[in-house]
Amino acid sequence: MSKLEASRRVFAASAAATLLGAAAACSSPKPPAEAPKKAAAEPAKPREKVSKQPWGKGPLGTAIDLYTLRNPGGTEVVVSNFGASVVSIKAKDRLGKAGEITIGFDSLESYQGTHPYFGATVGRYANRIAKGAFDLDGVTYNLAKNDGENHLHGGNKGFDKTVWRATPSADSVEMRMLSRDGEEGYPGDLDVRVTFTLTGDDLLRIEYAATTTRDTHVNLSNHAYFNLSGGGDILKHELRLAADKFLPVDAGLIPTGELKPVRGTPFDFTSPTAIGARIDTKDPQLAIGRGYDHNFVLTSGGGSLAMAAELYDPASGRVLTVSTDQPGVQLYSGNFLDSKLKGRGGVPIEKRAAVCLETQHFPDSPNKPKFPTTLLKASTEFHSTTTWQFSAR
């Protein structure tokens, strides 16, 4: 075989192999094209539990806002940094329908006017101090007298008229303010915090905390007015108090110092009793307050969270259970309300349209050494918790 012939055969074989490889490549199935990658799913946004909306202006243009706390069950609580106030509470009845259960106003201007502390945080001292004075470390402190000759709920400008600094979080709002040394006659700079938290099981927790630069007296409470029916009066509301004693008062509603057993008196709410069942009984104490306006001595004695009161409305089925670590609860049956005040929707607020259950220390404790002390030392911190549990049956 000649060299030329050999080269032709090598070339032909190479060409044939190339053609076979190409044919095989053409006949082989192509791998399936990759499906376009899906964008990673965005994490679900948490359900907003606290929303904020402007409500108006305070002194020097300070912003006043409303903060709405909601839970998945439909309970809603609205608070404001004006007076660290509870402006509205909507809770479900036995049919699952949510409705308003507090007394209040539509406008900020009404809250800025004169009214009986609707929903407000009251302090520096909730309730009354006799003759507007107390002695501390050999010094007499003269307080504002804004209830006849007595001091009531912190004075002429108590915490209810203060614009607080609000800090909302996922399910709560913290309110903070500084009460300066000498305000309304009290000693010490008092740094106060109140935190409102709404839980998923329809419980509103109110936590109070305070520190002072000088020894002083502190008694904090919330002054919400409840009507679980959402209208009418509260005389058919049934009340149970975990208290076997109450504090009789003098003509100025100052405790006499006696701790009187409730048994055999119109003040016995140790078992569920309609508020109106005995409110018009001829009783000297009821005559003074024109109804109930008295502090009850809780059997728990304070110091740890315990049930203080249960309020039940037979009409709606709504239940309010109040727990506290304070030694007392002030029962006020709205005796001094009158139709001069117009509430939501312009509806007149009538006598006994609502009831207050103010958890607190006893009135006039600074002048009653046998009462649990309200003294806050400069080296300590004040803490207190009250809860409102909403339910229906």
C-alpha positions as CSV (number, residue, x, y, z in Angstrom):
1,M,0.0,0.0,0.0
2,S,1.3,3.3,-0.9
3,K,1.8,6.1,1.6
4,L,-0.8,8.1,-0.1
5,E,-3.4,5.3,0.1
6,A,-2.6,4.9,3.8
7,S,-3.2,8.5,4.5
8,R,-6.5,8.4,2.7
9,R,-7.7,5.5,4.9
10,V,-6.6,7.2,8.2
11,F,-8.4,10.4,7.1
12,A,-11.6,8.4,6.1
13,A,-11.6,6.6,9.4
14,S,-11.2,9.8,11.4
15,A,-14.0,11.4,9.4
16,A,-16.3,8.5,10.0
17,A,-15.6,8.6,13.7
18,T,-16.3,12.3,13.8
19,L,-19.6,11.8,11.9
20,L,-20.7,8.9,14.2
21,G,-19.9,11.1,17.3
22,A,-21.8,14.0,15.9
23,A,-24.8,11.7,15.1
24,A,-24.7,10.2,18.6
25,A,-24.6,13.7,20.1
26,C,-27.5,14.7,18.0
27,S,-29.6,11.6,18.9
28,S,-28.8,11.9,22.8
29,P,-31.7,13.5,24.7
30,K,-30.9,16.9,26.2
31,P,-31.1,17.2,30.0
32,P,-34.3,19.0,31.1
33,A,-33.9,22.7,31.5
34,E,-33.8,23.8,35.1
35,A,-37.1,25.3,36.3
36,P,-36.7,29.0,37.1
37,K,-36.0,29.4,40.8
38,K,-38.8,30.7,42.9
39,A,-38.2,33.8,45.0
40,A,-37.7,32.9,48.7
41,A,-41.0,33.4,50.5
42,E,-41.0,36.6,52.6
43,P,-41.5,36.0,56.3
44,A,-45.1,36.7,57.4
45,K,-45.4,40.1,59.0
46,P,-46.4,40.0,62.6
47,R,-50.0,41.2,63.2
48,E,-49.8,44.8,64.4
49,K,-50.9,44.9,68.0
50,V,-50.3,48.6,68.8
51,S,-51.2,51.4,66.4
52,K,-50.7,55.1,67.0
53,Q,-52.7,58.1,65.8
54,P,-52.4,61.8,66.6
55,W,-55.1,63.2,68.9
56,G,-54.2,66.8,69.4
57,K,-51.8,69.2,71.2
58,G,-51.0,69.9,74.8
59,P,-49.1,72.8,76.4
60,L,-46.4,74.4,74.2
61,G,-47.6,72.2,71.3
62,T,-46.7,68.9,72.9
63,A,-48.1,66.0,70.8
64,I,-50.9,64.0,72.3
65,D,-51.6,60.7,70.8
66,L,-53.9,57.6,71.0
67,Y,-52.4,54.1,71.2
68,T,-54.6,51.2,70.3
69,L,-53.8,47.8,71.7
70,R,-55.6,44.8,70.0
71,N,-55.4,41.1,70.4
72,P,-56.5,38.4,67.9
73,G,-59.6,37.7,70.0
74,G,-61.0,41.2,69.3
75,T,-60.4,42.9,72.6
76,E,-59.3,46.5,72.2
77,V,-57.8,49.0,74.6
78,V,-57.1,52.6,73.7
79,V,-54.7,54.6,75.9
80,S,-53.4,58.2,75.6
81,N,-50.2,59.9,76.8
82,F,-52.5,62.7,78.2
83,G,-52.8,61.6,81.8
84,A,-51.6,58.1,80.9
85,S,-55.3,57.5,80.5
86,V,-57.4,54.5,79.4
87,V,-59.7,56.2,76.9
88,S,-61.6,53.1,75.7
89,I,-62.0,49.4,76.3
90,K,-64.0,47.1,74.0
91,A,-64.7,43.6,75.3
92,K,-66.9,40.8,74.1
93,D,-70.3,39.8,75.6
94,R,-71.6,36.3,75.9
95,L,-72.5,36.3,72.2
96,G,-69.0,37.3,71.2
97,K,-69.9,40.8,70.3
98,A,-67.4,43.5,71.3
99,G,-68.7,46.6,72.9
100,E,-67.5,49.7,74.9
101,I,-67.3,49.0,78.7
102,T,-65.9,52.4,80.0
103,I,-67.3,55.9,80.4
104,G,-65.4,58.6,78.5
105,F,-65.4,61.3,75.9
106,D,-64.9,61.5,72.1
107,S,-62.6,64.5,72.1
108,L,-59.3,65.4,73.7
109,E,-60.7,68.8,74.6
110,S,-63.2,67.2,76.9
111,Y,-60.5,65.3,78.7
112,Q,-58.5,68.5,79.0
113,G,-61.5,70.1,80.7
114,T,-62.9,69.5,84.1
115,H,-64.1,65.9,84.7
116,P,-63.9,63.3,87.4
117,Y,-60.6,61.6,86.3
118,F,-62.2,59.4,83.6
119,G,-59.7,56.6,82.9
120,A,-56.7,58.6,84.2
121,T,-53.6,57.6,86.1
122,V,-53.9,59.4,89.4
123,G,-51.0,60.5,91.6
124,R,-48.7,61.4,93.1
125,Y,-51.2,60.3,95.8
126,A,-54.4,58.6,94.7
127,N,-57.4,59.3,96.9
128,R,-57.4,61.8,99.8
129,I,-54.9,63.2,102.3
130,A,-56.5,65.0,105.3
131,K,-56.2,68.8,105.5
132,G,-53.7,68.6,102.6
133,A,-50.6,68.0,104.8
134,F,-48.4,65.3,106.2
135,D,-45.2,65.3,108.4
136,L,-42.1,63.5,107.2
137,D,-38.8,63.5,109.0
138,G,-39.9,66.4,111.2
139,V,-41.0,68.5,108.3
140,T,-44.6,69.4,107.5
141,Y,-45.4,69.3,103.8
142,N,-48.4,71.4,102.7
143,L,-50.1,70.0,99.7
144,A,-52.6,71.6,97.3
145,K,-56.1,71.6,98.7
146,N,-58.4,70.7,95.8
147,D,-61.2,68.9,97.7
148,G,-62.5,71.3,100.3
149,E,-59.8,71.3,103.0
150,N,-58.3,68.0,101.7
151,H,-55.9,67.0,99.0
152,L,-57.3,64.7,96.3
153,H,-55.6,62.6,93.5
154,G,-52.4,64.6,93.4
155,G,-53.7,68.1,93.6
156,N,-54.6,70.9,91.1
157,K,-52.3,69.4,88.5
158,G,-51.9,65.8,89.2
159,F,-50.6,63.1,86.9
160,D,-54.0,63.0,85.2
161,K,-53.3,66.4,83.6
162,T,-49.7,65.7,82.6
163,V,-48.5,64.8,79.1
164,W,-46.5,61.7,79.5
165,R,-43.7,60.3,77.2
166,A,-45.1,57.2,75.4
167,T,-43.0,54.3,74.1
168,P,-45.0,51.6,72.3
169,S,-43.7,48.1,71.7
170,A,-45.2,44.9,70.2
171,D,-48.1,44.5,72.7
172,S,-47.7,47.3,75.2
173,V,-47.2,51.0,75.7
174,E,-44.9,52.5,78.4
175,M,-45.8,56.0,79.7
176,R,-43.2,58.0,81.6
177,M,-43.1,61.4,83.4
178,L,-41.1,63.3,85.9
179,S,-42.8,65.0,88.8
180,R,-40.5,67.7,90.1
181,D,-39.5,68.3,93.7
182,G,-42.1,70.6,95.2
183,E,-44.9,70.1,92.7
184,E,-48.2,70.2,94.4
185,G,-46.2,70.3,97.7
186,Y,-44.5,66.9,97.5
187,P,-40.8,66.4,98.2
188,G,-38.4,64.8,95.7
189,D,-38.1,64.4,92.0
190,L,-40.3,61.4,91.2
191,D,-39.6,59.5,88.0
192,V,-42.8,57.5,87.2
193,R,-43.5,54.8,84.7
194,V,-46.8,53.1,83.8
195,T,-46.9,50.3,81.3
196,F,-50.1,49.0,79.7
197,T,-49.9,45.5,78.2
198,L,-52.8,43.6,76.5
199,T,-52.3,39.8,76.4
200,G,-53.8,37.3,74.0
201,D,-56.1,36.0,76.7
202,D,-58.0,39.3,77.2
203,L,-56.0,40.6,80.2
204,L,-54.9,44.2,80.5
205,R,-51.9,44.4,82.8
206,I,-51.0,47.8,84.4
207,E,-47.5,48.1,85.9
208,Y,-46.4,51.0,88.0
209,A,-42.8,51.9,88.9
210,A,-41.3,55.0,90.5
211,T,-38.0,56.2,92.0
212,T,-37.5,59.4,94.0
213,T,-34.6,61.6,94.9
214,R,-36.0,62.3,98.4
215,D,-38.2,60.4,100.7
216,T,-41.8,60.9,99.7
217,H,-45.3,59.4,99.7
218,V,-46.6,57.5,96.6
219,N,-50.0,56.0,95.9
220,L,-50.8,55.3,92.2
221,S,-54.0,54.0,90.7
222,N,-56.1,54.1,87.5
223,H,-59.5,55.8,87.7
224,A,-61.4,54.0,84.9
225,Y,-65.2,54.1,85.1
226,F,-66.8,50.8,84.1
227,N,-70.2,50.0,82.7
228,L,-70.2,46.4,81.4
229,S,-73.6,46.9,79.7
230,G,-72.3,49.8,77.6
231,G,-75.2,52.0,78.7
232,G,-77.8,52.7,81.5
233,D,-76.8,52.4,85.1
234,I,-74.7,49.9,87.0
235,L,-77.1,49.1,89.8
236,K,-77.8,45.6,88.5
237,H,-74.1,44.8,88.1
238,E,-73.2,42.1,90.5
239,L,-70.0,42.7,92.6
240,R,-67.9,40.5,94.7
241,L,-65.0,41.9,96.7
242,A,-62.3,39.9,98.4
243,A,-62.6,42.1,101.5
244,D,-64.1,41.4,104.9
245,K,-63.5,44.9,106.2
246,F,-63.9,48.5,104.9
247,L,-62.8,51.9,106.1
248,P,-65.5,54.2,107.5
249,V,-65.1,57.8,106.7
250,D,-65.9,61.2,108.2
251,A,-67.9,64.0,106.5
252,G,-64.9,64.8,104.3
253,L,-64.5,61.2,103.1
254,I,-61.4,60.8,105.2
255,P,-61.0,57.4,106.9
256,T,-61.5,57.5,110.6
257,G,-58.8,54.9,111.2
258,E,-61.2,52.1,112.0
259,L,-61.2,48.8,110.0
260,K,-64.8,47.8,110.2
261,P,-66.1,44.3,109.4
262,V,-68.5,44.3,106.5
263,R,-70.7,41.5,107.8
264,G,-74.2,42.7,108.6
265,T,-73.7,46.0,106.8
266,P,-74.6,47.3,103.2
267,F,-70.8,47.0,102.5
268,D,-70.8,43.2,102.5
269,F,-69.8,42.1,99.0
270,T,-68.1,38.9,100.0
271,S,-70.6,37.1,97.8
272,P,-71.9,38.4,94.5
273,T,-74.4,41.2,95.2
274,A,-76.1,43.7,93.0
275,I,-74.5,47.1,93.5
276,G,-78.0,48.6,93.8
277,A,-79.4,46.1,96.2
278,R,-78.5,48.1,99.3
279,I,-77.2,51.4,98.0
280,D,-80.2,53.4,99.2
281,T,-80.2,51.7,102.7
282,K,-80.5,54.2,105.5
283,D,-76.9,54.0,106.7
284,P,-74.7,56.8,108.0
285,Q,-71.8,55.8,105.8
286,L,-73.9,55.6,102.6
287,A,-75.4,59.0,103.4
288,I,-71.9,60.6,103.6
289,G,-70.8,59.2,100.2
290,R,-74.3,59.4,98.6
291,G,-73.7,55.7,98.0
292,Y,-70.4,53.8,97.9
293,D,-67.2,55.9,98.0
294,H,-65.2,53.8,100.4
295,N,-61.9,51.8,100.5
296,F,-62.1,48.1,101.2
297,V,-59.5,46.2,103.0
298,L,-58.4,43.2,100.9
299,T,-58.0,39.9,102.6
300,S,-54.8,39.3,100.7
301,G,-53.1,42.2,102.6
302,G,-51.2,43.3,99.5
303,G,-47.7,42.4,98.6
304,S,-48.5,39.9,95.9
305,L,-50.9,39.7,93.0
306,A,-54.3,38.4,94.2
307,M,-58.0,38.7,93.1
308,A,-59.6,41.8,94.5
309,A,-62.9,42.2,92.8
310,E,-65.2,40.5,90.3
311,L,-67.8,42.6,88.4
312,Y,-70.6,40.8,86.4
313,D,-73.3,42.2,84.2
314,P,-76.2,39.8,83.9
315,A,-77.5,41.6,80.8
316,S,-74.4,41.2,78.6
317,G,-72.7,38.4,80.4
318,R,-69.5,40.4,80.6
319,V,-67.2,39.8,83.5
320,L,-64.3,42.1,84.8
321,T,-61.9,40.4,87.3
322,V,-59.5,42.8,89.0
323,S,-56.3,41.5,90.7
324,T,-53.7,43.6,92.5
325,D,-50.8,43.6,94.9
326,Q,-52.2,46.6,96.7
327,P,-53.9,46.3,100.2
328,G,-57.1,48.1,99.2
329,V,-59.6,48.9,96.5
330,Q,-61.8,52.0,96.4
331,L,-65.4,51.3,95.4
332,Y,-67.1,54.4,93.9
333,S,-70.6,54.0,92.5
334,G,-70.6,57.2,90.4
335,N,-72.7,59.0,93.0
336,F,-71.6,62.5,91.9
337,L,-72.0,62.0,88.2
338,D,-74.7,64.2,86.6
339,S,-76.2,64.9,83.2
340,K,-74.1,68.0,82.9
341,L,-71.3,66.0,81.5
342,K,-71.8,64.7,77.9
343,G,-70.0,61.5,77.1
344,R,-69.4,59.7,73.8
345,G,-71.9,60.7,71.1
346,G,-73.1,63.6,73.3
347,V,-75.0,61.2,75.6
348,P,-75.4,62.7,79.1
349,I,-73.6,60.8,81.8
350,E,-76.1,60.2,84.5
351,K,-75.7,59.5,88.2
352,R,-74.5,55.9,88.8
353,A,-73.8,55.4,85.1
354,A,-70.5,53.7,86.0
355,V,-68.5,52.1,88.8
356,C,-64.8,52.5,89.8
357,L,-62.7,49.8,91.3
358,E,-59.4,51.7,92.1
359,T,-56.7,49.5,93.4
360,Q,-54.5,51.4,95.9
361,H,-53.2,51.9,99.4
362,F,-55.6,53.3,101.9
363,P,-56.6,57.0,101.8
364,D,-54.7,59.3,104.2
365,S,-52.0,56.7,105.0
366,P,-49.4,59.4,105.5
367,N,-51.4,60.6,108.6
368,K,-52.4,57.1,109.8
369,P,-49.4,55.2,111.2
370,K,-51.4,52.0,111.6
371,F,-52.3,51.9,107.9
372,P,-49.8,50.2,105.5
373,T,-47.2,52.7,104.7
374,T,-47.0,54.6,101.4
375,L,-43.5,56.0,102.1
376,L,-41.0,55.6,99.3
377,K,-37.4,56.0,100.3
378,A,-34.9,57.6,98.1
379,S,-32.9,54.3,98.1
380,T,-35.7,52.1,97.0
381,E,-38.0,51.7,94.0
382,F,-41.8,51.5,93.9
383,H,-43.4,48.6,92.0
384,S,-47.1,47.7,91.7
385,T,-49.2,45.7,89.3
386,T,-53.0,45.6,88.7
387,T,-54.7,43.4,86.1
388,W,-58.1,43.6,84.5
389,Q,-59.3,40.3,83.1
390,F,-62.1,40.5,80.6
391,S,-64.4,37.5,80.0
392,A,-68.1,36.5,79.6
393,R,-70.5,33.9,80.7
